[in-house]
Amino acid sequence: MDVMYFAWVRERVGLPKEKVETSAATVAELIEELKSREDRYAAAFADLSALRVALDQELSDFDAPLEGVREVAFFPPMTGG
């Protein structure tokens, strides 16, 4: 699946997008896999309260299943303006 990173998440990970092979069943499991890769991922996902996730361009929760998902995007909360 494609995993996309936006704003400061992209800055910490160092990539805007990457293909990820995963056995994770949920977003939370995917995050744990990413965090175990390298310190830069651990830093990006250290505070989940400061992150949002979208699955195939729809806002979702960290406990959402990944089955059939083609794209996961991580980004900070957005404000209107």
Long-range contacts (C-beta under 8 A, 24 or more apart in sequence): 1-66, 1-69, 1-70, 1-71, 1-72, 2-70, 2-71, 2-72, 3-30, 3-34, 3-71, 3-72, 3-73, 3-74, 4-71, 4-72, 4-73, 4-74, 5-44, 5-73, 5-74, 5-75, 6-73, 6-74, 6-75, 6-76, 7-75, 7-76, 8-76, 9-44, 9-51, 9-74, 9-75, 9-76, 12-40, 12-43, 12-44, 13-40, 13-41, 13-44, 14-40, 20-72, 22-66, 24-66, 25-65, 25-66, 25-67, 26-62, 26-63, 26-64, 26-65, 26-66, 27-53, 27-55, 27-60, 27-61, 27-62, 27-63, 27-64, 27-66, 27-72, 28-62, 28-63, 29-66, 30-66, 30-72, 31-62, 44-74, 45-74, 50-76, 50-77, 51-75, 51-76, 51-77, 52-76, 52-77, 52-78
